[in-house]
Amino acid sequence: MGSNAIVGQSGGPTAVINASLAGVFSACREHGISRVYGMCNGVQGLLQERLIDLAQAFAAPEDIELLIRTPSSYLGSCRYKLPDAGKDEAVYERLFAILERYDIGYFFYIGGNDSMDTILKLSDYAQKKGSDIRFIGVPKTIDNDLAVTDHTPGYGSAAKYIAATLKELVRDSTIYDLRSVTIVEIMGRNAGWLTAAAALAEDEDCEGVAMICLPEVVFDPERFVREVERLQQHTPSLVIAVSEGIRVADGRYVCELSEDALHVDSFGHKYLGGTARYLCSLLGERINTKTRAVELSTLQRCAAHIASGTDIDEAFAAGSAAVGAALEGKTGMMVAFVRAPGEDYRCETALHDIHGIANAEKTVPLEWIDAEHYRMREPFMAYVRPLIDKELFPIFRHGVPRHLRRGQPV
């Protein structure tokens, strides 16, 4: 089999996705894999043979430490959907010819649901054709919606950012003696893990957000207006967290209730946005209150300055475990986290067949949401608190964080 390794990053980035890249690279070097290639812009870049030699890219002693602290995808990303091999085998023939030319024996892909679909298709094709290349998925997504794993690298840091930001917004919203509603739109298409993290803003020194609206629960605009009116009778200034993916009873996203058309990506996902703006407009029409819409958008996935130390450690461990699995002969698998029972938090890595993961989706358990569907219960709080623990601060220069930038592909 081939003696070299290749690694790519795909889908939306996170604050710790590069820690997984560092874990893959470091483990490869530790186990004697002399050449590790990086795909520039994932599988799409691989098809164009846009590769870099990571040993050259990370030549300076401080490069790995900088990489771990650098947000977004160092190698670049893509949202490229591989066709079914039965419909377009030419794409697979080209990919495997490129992998053979670079003597690749180990293939690692860091990503979420759609990226695991890529691992599934490539590993199935390899088995069909008798290729001995080993394909391993490394989990990544701030959405925390990958099946099987307890949680995904990237989620803890995004949750930490959301909790800190919402807490600051609550403080800001109370400075004037007037009726106001600040609606904060948080990422999450069908799973509300990120929006649920807004519950972490509540503490002994902060009253927290007034409402949390998740896509796991059908959203009723009329009930929402009534609840805001009720809450403002004793708390004039409210901060409300809503998922971008909340839907009304007929299945439409709330943002689809406006007149703005939604675009669709190559995987058939609608680009969501405008939920907070729509709800602010609705409240403005129905009740006498000042409104403000805040879209955290990509800020919640690139805030490495407030990354979770636990998240960074686990992202690195996931990359390292992927290499160990491939060297043991595993393929068509994804690294997952298994939480140990007990009060003290401890997670270990495990492997799961990619066929039970790709294109599946894990949502927030309904029993973790209160009966009114606007608050999170203690089981969720116990689940999420360890994931945002600890800090690894940036390396600063001239008062701003230093980052590692990618060079040009070979």
VOGU-3710 file (C-alpha; in Angstrom, 3 decimals, decimal comma):
1> mgsnaivgqs> 0,000/0,000/0,000  0,988/3,649/-0,291  3,350/5,070/2,306  2,156/8,698/2,400  -0,828/10,364/4,035  -3,191/13,094/2,888  -5,568/15,232/4,918  -8,307/17,685/4,007  -10,832/19,971/5,688  -14,380/20,398/4,453
11> ggptavinas> -17,613/22,217/5,234  -17,964/25,141/7,617  -14,876/25,917/9,712  -14,573/26,079/13,493  -12,272/27,698/16,021  -10,495/24,352/16,606  -10,552/22,537/13,252  -6,849/23,280/12,858  -6,136/21,534/16,153  -7,424/18,351/14,475
21> lagvfsacre> -5,143/19,035/11,514  -2,271/19,439/13,961  -3,260/16,153/15,586  -3,221/14,312/12,247  0,115/15,788/11,184  1,827/15,283/14,540  0,658/11,657/14,822  1,765/10,892/11,257  5,257/12,213/11,975  5,385/10,396/15,311
31> hgisrvygmc> 4,565/7,092/13,579  7,114/7,551/10,822  4,873/8,624/7,944  7,444/10,787/6,217  5,248/12,733/3,825  1,896/14,240/4,714  0,025/16,171/2,043  -2,691/18,711/2,654  -5,572/19,166/0,191  -6,222/22,818/-0,547
41> ngvqgllqer> -10,013/23,207/-0,483  -10,839/19,607/0,281  -11,766/16,992/-2,300  -12,484/19,709/-4,832  -8,865/20,865/-4,562  -7,635/17,285/-4,671  -9,333/16,819/-8,035  -7,274/19,809/-9,227  -4,100/18,422/-7,574  -3,793/21,503/-5,378
51> lidlaqafaa> -1,690/20,011/-2,598  0,909/21,215/-0,113  3,614/19,298/1,720  2,771/19,876/5,374  6,320/19,175/6,565  7,421/22,217/4,586  4,394/24,261/5,646  5,038/23,585/9,350  8,823/23,863/9,256  9,249/26,531/11,957
61> pediellirt> 9,288/25,320/15,598  6,326/27,508/16,586  4,129/26,621/13,591  2,116/23,848/15,256  1,368/26,016/18,295  0,251/28,817/15,990  -1,809/26,389/13,909  -3,671/25,165/16,990  -4,552/28,766/17,865  -5,562/29,748/14,311
71> pssylgscry> -9,317/29,760/13,551  -10,999/28,667/10,353  -9,670/25,987/7,980  -5,940/26,372/7,351  -6,136/24,181/4,256  -9,255/25,873/2,935  -12,610/24,190/2,561  -15,248/23,223/0,022  -18,858/22,148/-0,183  -18,310/19,630/-2,949
81> klpdagkdea> -20,728/16,708/-3,127  -19,247/13,577/-4,653  -21,629/11,984/-7,161  -22,718/8,406/-6,674  -20,039/6,149/-8,128  -22,626/4,332/-10,229  -23,606/7,575/-11,940  -20,198/9,161/-12,470  -17,296/6,773/-11,965  -14,916/9,067/-13,857
91> vyerlfaile> -14,607/11,348/-10,815  -13,554/8,404/-8,658  -11,116/7,119/-11,259  -9,455/10,532/-11,341  -9,339/10,811/-7,545  -7,802/7,389/-7,077  -5,313/7,977/-9,887  -4,147/11,131/-8,101  -3,904/9,292/-4,781  -1,856/6,545/-6,438
101> rydigyffyi> 0,446/9,110/-8,080  1,225/10,628/-4,692  1,656/7,175/-3,099  -1,194/7,751/-0,636  -1,998/4,990/1,816  -3,902/7,016/4,418  -6,697/9,500/3,760  -8,089/11,740/6,529  -11,032/14,096/6,108  -11,977/16,580/8,836
111> ggndsmdtil> -15,601/17,650/8,635  -19,260/17,217/9,493  -22,205/15,331/8,011  -21,459/16,058/4,365  -17,759/15,298/4,818  -18,597/11,920/6,336  -20,677/11,261/3,208  -17,433/11,751/1,265  -15,591/9,247/3,475  -18,432/6,761/3,013
121> klsdyaqkkg> -18,380/7,012/-0,787  -14,594/6,877/-1,095  -14,162/3,943/1,285  -16,979/2,008/-0,421  -15,418/2,631/-3,831  -11,997/1,582/-2,545  -13,447/-1,683/-1,268  -15,227/-2,264/-4,558  -12,031/-1,726/-6,552  -9,720/-3,550/-4,178
131> sdirfigvpk> -7,767/-0,439/-3,158  -5,937/-0,679/0,166  -6,086/3,067/0,913  -7,540/3,621/4,381  -10,190/6,322/4,760  -10,894/7,793/8,209  -13,243/10,660/9,134  -12,323/13,198/11,798  -15,442/14,849/13,294  -15,920/18,613/13,126
141> tidndlavtd> -18,953/20,830/13,378  -20,125/23,631/15,605  -23,661/22,306/15,041  -22,900/19,238/17,216  -25,316/17,203/15,094  -23,126/14,256/14,080  -24,649/10,922/15,065  -23,007/8,440/17,451  -20,422/10,776/19,002  -21,189/12,394/22,384
151> htpgygsaak> -20,230/15,755/20,899  -18,128/17,174/18,108  -14,953/19,276/18,174  -15,884/22,870/17,430  -19,099/22,850/19,402  -17,565/23,603/22,800  -15,768/26,716/21,552  -18,817/28,020/19,702  -20,958/27,387/22,793  -18,429/29,270/24,920
161> yiaatlkelv> -18,531/32,239/22,547  -22,342/32,242/22,482  -22,578/32,071/26,276  -20,110/34,935/26,758  -21,670/37,078/24,028  -25,236/36,587/25,255  -24,176/37,419/28,797  -22,632/40,668/27,569  -25,708/41,485/25,501  -27,936/40,980/28,540
171> rdstiydlrs> -25,828/43,502/30,438  -25,986/45,959/27,537  -29,754/45,631/27,118  -30,535/46,776/30,657  -28,876/50,220/30,591  -31,973/52,171/29,486  -35,302/52,415/31,268  -37,446/51,418/28,295  -39,164/48,449/26,706  -36,881/46,627/24,307
181> vtiveimgrn> -36,350/43,204/22,772  -33,007/42,051/21,394  -33,339/38,906/19,278  -30,091/37,029/18,698  -30,021/34,667/15,719  -27,745/31,656/16,217  -26,670/29,008/13,718  -28,453/25,654/13,620  -30,511/24,333/10,722  -32,316/21,368/12,249
191> agwltaaaal> -30,474/20,927/15,548  -30,557/23,517/18,308  -27,357/22,653/20,192  -25,803/26,074/19,598  -28,889/28,071/20,485  -29,349/25,966/23,612  -25,886/27,126/24,724  -27,416/30,570/25,295  -28,697/29,089/28,570  -25,116/29,232/29,856
201> aededcegva> -25,393/33,025/30,107  -27,554/32,635/33,205  -25,504/32,678/36,390  -25,465/34,225/39,847  -24,332/37,498/38,275  -26,643/37,433/35,227  -30,359/36,800/34,749  -29,679/35,194/31,386  -31,807/35,216/28,247  -35,584/35,431/28,501
211> miclpevvfd> -36,407/32,828/25,851  -34,633/30,135/23,832  -36,297/28,937/20,607  -34,984/25,694/19,101  -35,745/23,974/15,764  -36,645/20,765/17,636  -39,917/22,454/18,659  -42,536/23,821/16,238  -42,485/27,620/16,395  -45,789/29,472/16,787
221> perfvrever> -45,381/33,198/15,931  -48,624/34,165/17,710  -47,623/32,380/20,898  -44,181/34,012/20,652  -45,725/37,503/20,550  -47,959/36,714/23,519  -45,031/35,392/25,538  -42,967/38,510/24,857  -45,889/40,685/26,002  -46,237/38,626/29,164
231> lqqhtpslvi> -42,524/38,755/30,010  -42,303/42,497/29,448  -44,892/43,107/32,159  -42,175/42,472/34,759  -38,938/42,616/32,672  -39,085/45,487/30,149  -35,778/44,660/28,438  -35,504/41,146/27,000  -32,794/39,218/25,184  -34,080/36,230/23,206
241> avsegirvad> -32,024/33,509/21,517  -33,473/31,935/18,368  -32,113/29,317/16,039  -31,899/30,280/12,377  -33,674/26,984/11,614  -36,876/27,356/13,628  -39,940/26,288/11,623  -43,660/26,911/11,724  -46,269/24,147/11,732  -46,357/23,734/7,948
251> gryvcelsed> -42,605/23,028/7,837  -41,413/26,367/6,492  -38,452/28,060/8,108  -39,472/31,262/9,889  -37,065/33,172/7,661  -39,083/31,910/4,674  -42,089/33,865/5,934  -40,405/37,015/4,663  -40,272/37,859/0,972  -36,536/37,179/0,617
261> alhvdsfghk> -35,711/34,111/-1,481  -33,368/31,479/-0,024  -30,476/30,044/-2,020  -29,568/26,345/-2,006  -26,080/24,762/-1,868  -24,816/21,667/-3,704  -26,054/19,374/-0,922  -29,575/20,808/-1,183  -29,323/22,860/2,021  -31,022/26,242/2,067
271> ylggtarylc> -28,874/29,180/3,128  -30,737/30,449/6,160  -30,738/33,987/7,513  -33,107/36,749/8,488  -35,015/34,941/11,240  -34,206/37,589/13,868  -35,020/40,421/11,468  -38,397/38,879/10,647  -39,309/38,403/14,313  -38,248/41,958/15,164
281> sllgerintk> -40,485/43,218/12,380  -43,350/41,083/13,689  -42,970/42,444/17,227  -42,675/45,986/15,921  -46,014/45,620/14,179  -47,806/43,970/17,087  -46,550/45,511/20,333  -45,099/48,803/21,521  -41,435/47,942/22,014  -38,039/48,800/20,603
291> travelstlq> -36,449/45,852/18,780  -32,975/44,946/17,644  -31,850/41,951/15,569  -28,360/40,527/16,104  -27,016/37,818/13,787  -23,922/36,147/15,214  -23,379/34,516/11,820  -19,782/33,384/11,205  -18,509/35,083/14,371  -19,600/32,085/16,422
301> rcaahiasgt> -17,404/29,684/14,469  -14,180/31,705/14,185  -13,768/33,160/17,686  -10,480/31,453/18,542  -9,705/34,206/21,059  -12,273/32,637/23,382  -11,890/28,988/22,381  -12,531/26,228/24,898  -9,341/24,580/26,108  -11,193/21,287/26,425
311> dideafaags> -12,371/21,639/22,831  -8,838/22,261/21,557  -7,450/19,252/23,423  -10,188/16,979/22,107  -9,903/18,257/18,531  -6,181/17,405/18,598  -6,942/13,995/20,121  -9,494/13,243/17,375  -6,901/13,872/14,662  -4,313/11,768/16,454
321> aavgaalegk> -6,783/8,913/17,003  -7,652/8,894/13,297  -4,030/8,228/12,408  -3,802/5,452/14,987  -6,911/3,835/13,543  -5,593/3,944/9,984  -2,272/2,438/11,036  -4,201/-0,407/12,680  -5,794/-1,157/9,325  -9,168/0,507/9,889
331> tgmmvafvra> -11,030/2,184/7,043  -14,526/3,527/6,457  -14,650/4,710/10,048  -15,067/7,958/11,990  -13,481/8,910/15,294  -16,136/9,525/17,972  -16,164/10,608/21,611  -17,567/8,466/24,397  -18,304/10,188/27,710  -17,455/8,188/30,812
341> pgedyrceta> -20,208/7,925/33,447  -19,899/9,854/36,677  -19,759/13,443/37,849  -16,158/14,065/36,789  -15,971/14,772/33,074  -13,872/12,401/30,987  -14,165/11,493/27,309  -12,354/8,834/25,325  -12,131/8,283/21,567  -13,732/5,342/19,795
351> lhdihgiana> -14,349/4,273/16,199  -17,681/3,870/14,436  -18,605/2,582/11,012  -19,208/5,540/8,714  -22,395/3,928/7,368  -24,158/4,664/10,646  -23,034/8,289/10,669  -23,068/9,828/7,198  -26,259/11,760/6,425  -27,686/11,109/9,911
361> ektvplewid> -28,470/13,969/12,288  -28,471/14,234/16,094  -30,860/16,737/17,646  -31,340/18,079/21,166  -33,367/15,571/23,249  -36,852/16,942/23,850  -36,634/15,959/27,522  -33,806/18,510/27,901  -36,222/21,313/26,950  -38,760/22,547/29,507
371> aehyrmrepf> -42,519/22,098/29,109  -42,973/25,653/27,835  -40,274/25,030/25,201  -38,418/28,268/26,027  -35,843/27,099/28,620  -33,195/24,379/28,972  -33,306/21,821/31,775  -30,428/20,788/34,043  -29,464/17,623/32,061  -28,473/19,857/29,157
381> mayvrplidk> -26,518/22,170/31,451  -24,629/19,210/32,916  -23,911/17,994/29,385  -22,589/21,282/28,008  -20,693/22,854/30,920  -17,578/20,625/30,686  -17,317/21,266/26,938  -16,659/25,004/27,401  -14,144/24,570/30,207  -10,589/25,938/30,228
391> elfpifrhgv> -8,867/28,419/27,930  -5,905/28,456/25,575  -5,189/32,069/24,795  -3,790/33,344/21,480  -0,198/34,358/20,982  -0,414/38,128/20,626  1,686/40,480/18,514  1,078/44,227/18,349  -1,975/43,680/20,531  -3,791/41,255/18,209
401> prhlrrgqpv> -3,675/37,443/17,888  -1,122/35,835/15,576  -2,381/33,318/13,008  -0,712/30,855/10,649  -1,417/31,410/6,940  -1,228/28,762/4,257  1,317/28,978/1,500  0,702/28,224/-2,161  0,012/24,624/-3,276  2,659/22,707/-5,201
//
